[in-house]
Amino acid sequence: MRRLPTAHVTASPRALCILMLIASLPTALSQPATADGQTKLQGDPKAVAAIERMLERLGGRAVWSRTQSLYVEYEGWRTRPNEPVIERAWRDLTGPQQRSEYQGRSFLTVTGLSPTTGWTSRDGKLEMFDAERHRATVERYPFGFYTSLRTLAVGDDRIRLAWRDPDRVVVSTSEGRERGWWQIDETGAPIRWGAATPTGGTVEYVYGPVRSFGTINFPAWGASTDGWWRWNYVRVDPSVDPIPVSLEPPGRP
Protein backbone atom coordinates (compact mmCIF):
# COMPACT_ATOMS: atom_id res chain seq x y z
CA MET A 1 0.00 0.00 0.00
CA ARG A 2 1.35 3.42 -1.01
CA ARG A 3 1.48 6.02 1.74
CA LEU A 4 0.85 9.72 1.28
CA PRO A 5 3.89 11.95 1.69
CA THR A 6 4.20 13.29 5.20
CA ALA A 7 3.66 16.85 4.02
CA HIS A 8 0.16 15.92 2.85
CA VAL A 9 -1.05 14.78 6.26
CA THR A 10 0.46 17.19 8.74
CA ALA A 11 -1.85 19.58 10.57
CA SER A 12 -1.75 21.88 13.54
CA PRO A 13 -2.84 20.51 16.96
CA ARG A 14 -5.92 22.76 16.84
CA ALA A 15 -6.87 21.48 13.39
CA LEU A 16 -6.42 17.88 14.49
CA CYS A 17 -8.71 18.43 17.49
CA ILE A 18 -11.39 19.88 15.23
CA LEU A 19 -11.10 16.96 12.79
CA MET A 20 -11.36 14.42 15.63
CA LEU A 21 -14.46 16.17 17.01
CA ILE A 22 -16.14 16.17 13.59
CA ALA A 23 -15.32 12.48 13.06
CA SER A 24 -16.88 11.57 16.39
CA LEU A 25 -20.20 13.31 15.72
CA PRO A 26 -21.90 10.57 13.64
CA THR A 27 -21.24 7.95 16.32
CA ALA A 28 -22.46 10.19 19.11
CA LEU A 29 -25.60 11.12 17.18
CA SER A 30 -26.38 7.51 16.25
CA GLN A 31 -26.11 6.37 19.89
CA PRO A 32 -28.36 8.77 21.86
CA ALA A 33 -27.89 8.63 25.62
CA THR A 34 -30.37 8.73 28.47
CA ALA A 35 -30.16 11.23 31.32
CA ASP A 36 -27.87 8.90 33.29
CA GLY A 37 -25.50 8.44 30.35
CA GLN A 38 -26.73 5.01 29.24
CA THR A 39 -27.26 4.35 25.54
CA LYS A 40 -30.89 4.76 24.61
CA LEU A 41 -32.83 1.74 23.37
CA GLN A 42 -34.23 2.14 19.88
CA GLY A 43 -37.82 1.37 18.90
CA ASP A 44 -41.46 2.02 19.73
CA PRO A 45 -41.84 4.04 22.95
CA LYS A 46 -44.19 1.47 24.54
CA ALA A 47 -41.76 -1.35 23.76
CA VAL A 48 -38.77 0.62 25.05
CA ALA A 49 -40.64 1.46 28.26
CA ALA A 50 -41.51 -2.20 28.86
CA ILE A 51 -37.91 -3.36 28.38
CA GLU A 52 -36.61 -0.58 30.63
CA ARG A 53 -39.14 -1.66 33.27
CA MET A 54 -37.96 -5.28 33.01
CA LEU A 55 -34.26 -4.42 33.28
CA GLU A 56 -34.99 -2.32 36.37
CA ARG A 57 -37.04 -5.14 37.92
CA LEU A 58 -34.20 -7.64 37.34
CA GLY A 59 -31.57 -5.52 39.05
CA GLY A 60 -30.97 -2.49 36.83
CA ARG A 61 -29.29 -1.69 33.52
CA ALA A 62 -26.05 -0.80 35.28
CA VAL A 63 -25.66 -4.31 36.71
CA TRP A 64 -26.54 -6.14 33.50
CA SER A 65 -24.42 -3.89 31.30
CA ARG A 66 -21.36 -4.73 33.43
CA THR A 67 -22.04 -8.46 33.42
CA GLN A 68 -19.67 -10.44 31.21
CA SER A 69 -20.73 -13.98 32.09
CA LEU A 70 -23.66 -15.72 33.75
CA TYR A 71 -23.81 -19.04 35.59
CA VAL A 72 -27.26 -20.59 35.95
CA GLU A 73 -28.16 -23.81 37.77
CA TYR A 74 -31.58 -25.44 37.52
CA GLU A 75 -33.41 -28.37 39.13
CA GLY A 76 -36.20 -29.60 36.90
CA TRP A 77 -38.16 -32.36 35.26
CA ARG A 78 -38.26 -33.43 31.62
CA THR A 79 -40.79 -35.67 29.93
CA ARG A 80 -38.44 -37.10 27.29
CA PRO A 81 -37.31 -39.15 29.16
CA ASN A 82 -39.54 -38.79 32.23
CA GLU A 83 -37.03 -38.08 35.00
CA PRO A 84 -35.52 -35.30 37.10
CA VAL A 85 -32.73 -33.27 35.54
CA ILE A 86 -30.01 -31.00 36.89
CA GLU A 87 -28.81 -28.40 34.42
CA ARG A 88 -25.74 -26.18 34.71
CA ALA A 89 -24.94 -23.51 32.14
CA TRP A 90 -22.13 -21.00 31.72
CA ARG A 91 -22.76 -18.20 29.20
CA ASP A 92 -20.59 -15.36 28.01
CA LEU A 93 -22.99 -12.44 27.58
CA THR A 94 -20.58 -10.50 25.34
CA GLY A 95 -19.99 -13.10 22.61
CA PRO A 96 -20.82 -16.64 21.44
CA GLN A 97 -19.27 -18.74 24.21
CA GLN A 98 -21.39 -21.19 26.17
CA ARG A 99 -21.29 -24.58 27.90
CA SER A 100 -24.38 -26.42 29.20
CA GLU A 101 -24.62 -29.72 31.09
CA TYR A 102 -27.87 -31.70 31.44
CA GLN A 103 -27.64 -34.60 33.88
CA GLY A 104 -30.53 -37.02 34.42
CA ARG A 105 -30.77 -40.50 35.91
CA SER A 106 -30.22 -42.15 32.54
CA PHE A 107 -28.28 -39.60 30.48
CA LEU A 108 -25.65 -36.88 30.40
CA THR A 109 -25.75 -34.32 27.62
CA VAL A 110 -23.13 -31.59 27.29
CA THR A 111 -23.14 -28.81 24.68
CA GLY A 112 -20.51 -26.24 23.83
CA LEU A 113 -20.29 -23.19 21.61
CA SER A 114 -17.38 -20.96 20.66
CA PRO A 115 -16.85 -18.48 17.83
CA THR A 116 -15.34 -21.29 15.72
CA THR A 117 -17.15 -24.51 16.75
CA GLY A 118 -20.31 -25.96 18.24
CA TRP A 119 -20.89 -29.48 19.52
CA THR A 120 -23.10 -31.80 21.56
CA SER A 121 -21.95 -34.85 23.52
CA ARG A 122 -24.70 -37.34 24.40
CA ASP A 123 -23.45 -39.99 26.80
CA GLY A 124 -19.98 -39.67 25.31
CA LYS A 125 -21.07 -39.67 21.65
CA LEU A 126 -19.85 -36.45 20.06
CA GLU A 127 -21.70 -34.58 17.32
CA MET A 128 -20.16 -31.46 15.80
CA PHE A 129 -22.32 -28.63 14.43
CA ASP A 130 -22.14 -28.28 10.68
CA ALA A 131 -21.16 -24.89 9.26
CA GLU A 132 -24.74 -23.70 8.71
CA ARG A 133 -25.95 -24.64 12.19
CA HIS A 134 -22.93 -22.99 13.78
CA ARG A 135 -23.42 -19.82 11.73
CA ALA A 136 -27.11 -19.62 12.64
CA THR A 137 -26.41 -20.25 16.34
CA VAL A 138 -23.74 -17.55 16.49
CA GLU A 139 -26.00 -15.11 14.62
CA ARG A 140 -28.85 -15.60 17.12
CA TYR A 141 -26.64 -15.70 20.21
CA PRO A 142 -27.02 -12.03 21.29
CA PHE A 143 -30.81 -12.42 21.22
CA GLY A 144 -31.26 -15.41 23.55
CA PHE A 145 -33.24 -15.16 26.79
CA TYR A 146 -30.15 -14.74 28.98
CA THR A 147 -27.79 -13.00 26.57
CA SER A 148 -30.52 -10.48 25.65
CA LEU A 149 -30.35 -9.05 29.16
CA ARG A 150 -26.91 -7.59 28.46
CA THR A 151 -27.66 -6.83 24.81
CA LEU A 152 -30.63 -4.74 25.95
CA ALA A 153 -28.84 -3.23 28.95
CA VAL A 154 -26.01 -1.78 26.82
CA GLY A 155 -28.47 -0.47 24.20
CA ASP A 156 -26.81 -2.53 21.46
CA ASP A 157 -27.36 -0.73 18.15
CA ARG A 158 -28.01 -4.09 16.43
CA ILE A 159 -31.49 -4.28 18.01
CA ARG A 160 -34.83 -2.61 17.39
CA LEU A 161 -37.90 -2.92 19.63
CA ALA A 162 -41.49 -3.00 18.40
CA TRP A 163 -44.79 -3.13 20.28
CA ARG A 164 -47.36 -5.74 19.27
CA ASP A 165 -50.76 -5.47 20.96
CA PRO A 166 -51.86 -6.36 23.49
CA ASP A 167 -48.64 -6.87 25.48
CA ARG A 168 -45.72 -8.13 23.40
CA VAL A 169 -42.28 -6.59 22.77
CA VAL A 170 -40.76 -7.90 19.53
CA VAL A 171 -36.96 -7.79 19.24
CA SER A 172 -35.51 -7.50 15.72
CA THR A 173 -32.14 -6.77 14.18
CA SER A 174 -31.42 -3.36 12.70
CA GLU A 175 -32.02 -5.00 9.30
CA GLY A 176 -35.54 -6.02 10.35
CA ARG A 177 -35.04 -9.76 11.06
CA GLU A 178 -37.24 -10.78 13.99
CA ARG A 179 -35.24 -12.58 16.68
CA GLY A 180 -37.64 -13.08 19.58
CA TRP A 181 -40.26 -11.53 21.81
CA TRP A 182 -41.03 -10.77 25.46
CA GLN A 183 -44.23 -10.51 27.45
CA ILE A 184 -43.65 -8.30 30.51
CA ASP A 185 -46.10 -7.49 33.29
CA GLU A 186 -46.74 -4.05 34.81
CA THR A 187 -44.11 -4.62 37.53
CA GLY A 188 -41.41 -5.38 34.95
CA ALA A 189 -41.33 -9.14 35.54
CA PRO A 190 -40.94 -11.27 32.39
CA ILE A 191 -43.95 -13.57 31.96
CA ARG A 192 -43.18 -15.28 28.65
CA TRP A 193 -40.41 -15.34 26.07
CA GLY A 194 -40.17 -16.99 22.69
CA ALA A 195 -37.93 -17.24 19.61
CA ALA A 196 -37.06 -19.26 16.54
CA THR A 197 -34.27 -21.82 16.92
CA PRO A 198 -31.20 -22.17 14.66
CA THR A 199 -32.57 -25.52 13.41
CA GLY A 200 -35.84 -23.98 12.18
CA GLY A 201 -38.13 -24.70 15.14
CA THR A 202 -39.54 -22.40 17.80
CA VAL A 203 -39.29 -22.26 21.58
CA GLU A 204 -41.60 -20.58 24.08
CA TYR A 205 -41.32 -20.47 27.85
CA VAL A 206 -43.41 -19.11 30.72
CA TYR A 207 -41.77 -17.72 33.88
CA GLY A 208 -42.72 -17.51 37.53
CA PRO A 209 -42.66 -14.60 39.99
CA VAL A 210 -39.37 -12.75 40.41
CA ARG A 211 -37.26 -13.27 43.52
CA SER A 212 -33.84 -12.19 44.74
CA PHE A 213 -30.66 -13.98 43.68
CA GLY A 214 -28.11 -11.85 45.50
CA THR A 215 -27.14 -8.85 43.40
CA ILE A 216 -29.94 -9.36 40.85
CA ASN A 217 -33.56 -10.53 40.68
CA PHE A 218 -34.79 -13.34 38.46
CA PRO A 219 -37.87 -15.53 37.97
CA ALA A 220 -38.12 -18.30 40.56
CA TRP A 221 -39.00 -20.89 37.93
CA GLY A 222 -39.68 -21.48 34.25
CA ALA A 223 -41.41 -24.00 31.99
CA SER A 224 -41.85 -24.69 28.30
CA THR A 225 -45.43 -23.92 27.31
CA ASP A 226 -46.00 -27.54 26.25
CA GLY A 227 -44.82 -28.75 29.68
CA TRP A 228 -41.99 -31.04 28.53
CA TRP A 229 -39.36 -29.12 30.59
CA ARG A 230 -40.13 -27.48 33.95
CA TRP A 231 -37.53 -26.17 36.36
CA ASN A 232 -36.69 -24.13 39.43
CA TYR A 233 -33.71 -21.77 39.39
CA VAL A 234 -31.23 -22.74 42.10
CA ARG A 235 -28.43 -20.28 41.28
CA VAL A 236 -28.28 -17.26 38.99
CA ASP A 237 -24.84 -15.68 39.30
CA PRO A 238 -23.75 -12.75 37.09
CA SER A 239 -20.02 -12.05 36.94
CA VAL A 240 -17.65 -9.46 35.50
CA ASP A 241 -15.19 -12.29 34.71
CA PRO A 242 -15.04 -14.62 31.66
CA ILE A 243 -16.66 -18.04 31.90
CA PRO A 244 -14.33 -20.41 33.79
CA VAL A 245 -14.94 -23.63 31.84
CA SER A 246 -13.54 -25.21 28.69
CA LEU A 247 -15.49 -24.88 25.45
CA GLU A 248 -13.53 -27.57 23.66
CA PRO A 249 -15.27 -30.83 22.70
CA PRO A 250 -14.52 -33.84 24.97
CA GLY A 251 -11.33 -35.59 23.97
CA ARG A 252 -9.63 -32.50 22.60
CA PRO A 253 -6.78 -30.80 24.49
Helices and strands as residue ranges (DSSP letters): G 6-8, H 13-30, H 45-57, H 61-66, E 69-79, E 82-92, E 98-104, E 108-113, E 118-122, E 125-128, H 131-140, G 141-143, H 147-153, E 159-164, E 168-173, E 178-184, E 190-196, E 202-207, E 210-213, E 216-219, E 221-224, E 229-239
